[in-house]
Amino acid sequence: MNIALGVLITVAVTAVAVGAMLLVRRRAPEGSYFSDGDRASGVFGVLATGFSVLLGFIIFLAFSSYDLSRSGAENEALVVAQQFQNAQFFPAETRGELTGELVCYARSIVYDEWERMEAGTIGDSINPWGVELFRTLQGVTPEGATQESAYDKWLEQTSAREEARLDRIHGAEGVIPTPLWIVLFFISGVVFVYMLFFADSGERAITQGLLMGCVAAVITTMLLLLSFLDSPFQGGVGGVQPVAMERTLRIIDEASTLAGVEITTPCDEDGAAR
C-alpha cells in the first residue's frame, strides 16, 4: 500500500468535507437545521451503526481473501522445495528434467505471474511449467520401492501445489464486486450530506470542522483499507510479495550445491522457455 498516497487522499477528502461544513455553517441557524437534535442524533446513530456493521463484514471478507492469498503463496513455495527433494529419488534420466522444470516453475512465478497478479490480468491462465512437469512425469516408470514411493508422493505434492496456487491467485482480481463498492460510496455520501445538516452557526468553527473532519477521515481510511485488502498484490507496504518463492529458489540453489546436484534449466533467469 502506498502510504503517502493514502495519507494524501485522506487529507484531501477531509479538507473538502471540513470546507463544505464551514461553508454551510455560515447560513445555518443556531442549533443546526434540526429542530430536535436528539432525534437527529438517534437517526444518525442508526445510520452510522448500519454502515459500520456492513463495512466491518466486508473488511473481514477482504482480509480473509488477503490471508488466503498470502498463505497460498507460502504453501506453494514450501511444496516446490519439497518436490525438489523428492525429485532426487527418481531415475537419473528424469531427475534432472524435473529439477530444472521446478526451478523454471518457481522463476516464472516470481518474475512473470507476480507482475500479472499485480495488474489483475492473470485470470484463469495456467503455469506452463506445471504442464511440462506433468509431461515429464508421464514418461517415468518407477522401479523399486523407493521410486514407487517417490512417484506416489510426487502426485500428492502436485495436488497440494496446484491447490496452493489457486489459493494464491484467488485474490488477484479482488473479491468485492462493483455493486458493493457503489453501495459503500453511496452510503458514505449519505453520511456526508446528513452531517452537513448538523451545521450550527452558534458553534465555534473549529468544533464544527472537527465534527465533520473526524467522520470524513475515518470513513476514508476504512475505504482505503478495504481497497488495499481487496488487491493484496501490491508493491507498497503490506502487499503480498513473492518472498517465499524467492527463498525457495535460494534453498534449491544452496541444497543442489551442497548435494552435488547439477541443475540444467530449460528457461532463462525470468522463467521464460529458452
SVG drawing of the C-alpha trace seen along z (x, -y; Angstrom):
<svg xmlns="http://www.w3.org/2000/svg" viewBox="-38 -33 67 86">
<polyline fill="none" stroke="black" stroke-width="0.4" points="0.0,0.0 1.3,-3.4 1.2,-5.2 2.0,-8.6 -0.9,-8.4 -3.2,-7.1 -2.4,-10.0 -2.8,-12.5 -6.2,-11.1 -7.3,-11.1 -6.1,-14.7 -7.7,-15.9 -11.1,-14.3 -11.1,-15.5 -10.2,-19.1 -13.1,-19.1 -15.5,-17.8 -14.5,-20.3 -14.6,-23.1 -18.1,-22.1 -19.2,-22.1 -17.8,-25.5 -19.4,-26.9 -22.8,-25.5 -22.3,-26.8 -22.3,-30.4 -26.0,-30.3 -27.0,-27.6 -29.4,-28.6 -28.2,-28.3 -28.7,-24.7 -28.3,-23.2 -31.0,-22.6 -32.7,-20.0 -35.3,-21.3 -34.9,-18.2 -31.2,-17.5 -31.6,-14.4 -33.9,-12.7 -31.5,-13.6 -28.6,-12.2 -30.5,-9.0 -31.2,-8.6 -27.5,-9.3 -26.5,-6.7 -28.6,-4.1 -27.2,-5.2 -23.6,-5.1 -24.1,-1.8 -25.6,-0.1 -22.7,-1.4 -20.1,-0.3 -21.5,3.2 -21.7,3.6 -18.2,2.2 -16.9,4.5 -18.2,7.6 -16.8,6.6 -13.4,5.9 -13.5,9.3 -14.3,10.9 -11.5,9.0 -9.0,9.8 -9.9,13.5 -9.1,13.3 -5.9,11.4 -4.8,14.0 -5.7,16.9 -3.5,15.4 -0.6,14.9 -0.8,18.4 -1.3,19.9 1.9,18.3 3.8,19.7 2.4,23.2 3.1,23.3 6.8,22.3 7.1,25.0 5.7,27.7 8.1,26.7 11.0,27.1 9.7,30.5 9.3,31.6 12.9,30.7 14.0,33.1 11.6,35.8 12.8,35.4 16.2,36.7 14.7,40.2 13.5,40.6 15.5,42.3 18.7,40.4 17.4,39.6 14.2,38.0 15.7,36.4 17.5,33.6 14.4,32.7 12.1,32.5 14.6,30.5 15.2,28.0 11.5,27.6 10.8,27.0 13.3,24.1 11.7,22.7 8.3,23.0 9.5,21.0 11.2,18.4 8.0,17.9 6.0,17.2 8.5,14.6 9.2,12.8 6.1,13.4 3.0,14.4 3.5,11.9 3.5,8.9 0.3,10.2 -1.3,10.6 -0.4,7.1 -2.0,5.9 -5.0,8.2 -4.6,9.9 -3.7,13.4 -7.2,14.7 -7.6,18.5 -4.2,19.0 -2.1,21.9 1.6,22.1 3.3,23.6 6.0,25.3 3.3,27.1 2.3,28.7 5.9,29.5 6.3,31.2 3.2,33.3 4.6,34.3 7.9,35.3 6.2,37.4 4.2,39.3 7.4,40.8 8.5,42.1 8.3,45.8 9.2,46.3 11.4,49.2 11.7,50.5 10.0,49.5 11.9,46.2 11.0,44.9 7.4,46.0 7.1,44.2 8.7,41.1 6.3,41.3 3.2,41.5 4.5,38.7 5.1,36.6 1.5,36.9 0.3,35.9 2.7,32.9 1.5,31.8 -2.1,31.7 -1.0,29.7 1.0,27.3 -1.9,26.7 -4.3,26.1 -1.9,23.7 -1.6,21.9 -5.4,21.5 -5.4,20.0 -2.6,17.6 -4.3,16.2 -7.7,16.2 -7.4,12.6 -5.6,11.3 -8.8,9.9 -10.5,8.8 -13.4,10.4 -15.6,7.3 -18.0,6.9 -18.6,3.5 -22.2,3.1 -20.9,3.4 -18.4,0.6 -21.2,-1.5 -23.3,-0.9 -20.4,-1.8 -19.7,-5.1 -23.5,-5.8 -23.8,-5.3 -20.7,-7.4 -22.3,-10.2 -25.5,-9.9 -23.5,-10.2 -21.7,-13.2 -24.9,-15.0 -26.5,-14.1 -23.6,-15.6 -24.0,-18.9 -27.4,-19.3 -25.6,-19.4 -24.0,-22.7 -24.6,-25.2 -23.7,-28.9 -23.8,-29.1 -20.9,-26.6 -17.3,-27.5 -15.8,-26.9 -13.1,-24.6 -15.7,-22.4 -17.8,-22.1 -14.7,-21.3 -13.6,-18.7 -17.1,-17.1 -17.0,-16.7 -13.3,-16.0 -13.3,-13.1 -16.2,-11.4 -14.7,-12.0 -11.2,-10.8 -12.5,-7.6 -14.7,-6.7 -11.9,-7.5 -9.3,-5.4 -11.7,-2.5 -12.4,-2.5 -8.7,-2.8 -8.0,0.2 -10.8,2.1 -9.2,1.2 -5.8,2.5 -7.2,5.8 -9.2,6.3 -5.9,6.0 -3.3,7.8 -0.7,8.0 0.8,4.5 4.3,3.2 3.7,0.9 3.7,1.5 1.9,4.7 1.4,6.0 1.9,9.8 5.3,10.3 7.0,13.5 9.3,13.6 8.5,17.3 9.2,18.4 12.4,16.4 13.5,18.1 12.7,21.5 14.9,20.6 17.8,19.8 17.2,23.0 17.3,25.1 20.4,23.4 22.2,23.9 20.9,27.5 21.9,28.5 25.4,27.1 25.9,29.0 24.4,32.2 26.4,32.0 23.2,31.9 23.7,30.4 20.7,28.4 20.2,27.6 17.2,25.3 15.3,25.1 14.4,21.5 16.2,18.1 16.5,16.2 12.9,14.9 11.4,18.3 10.7,18.0 11.4,21.0 14.7,20.9"/>
</svg>
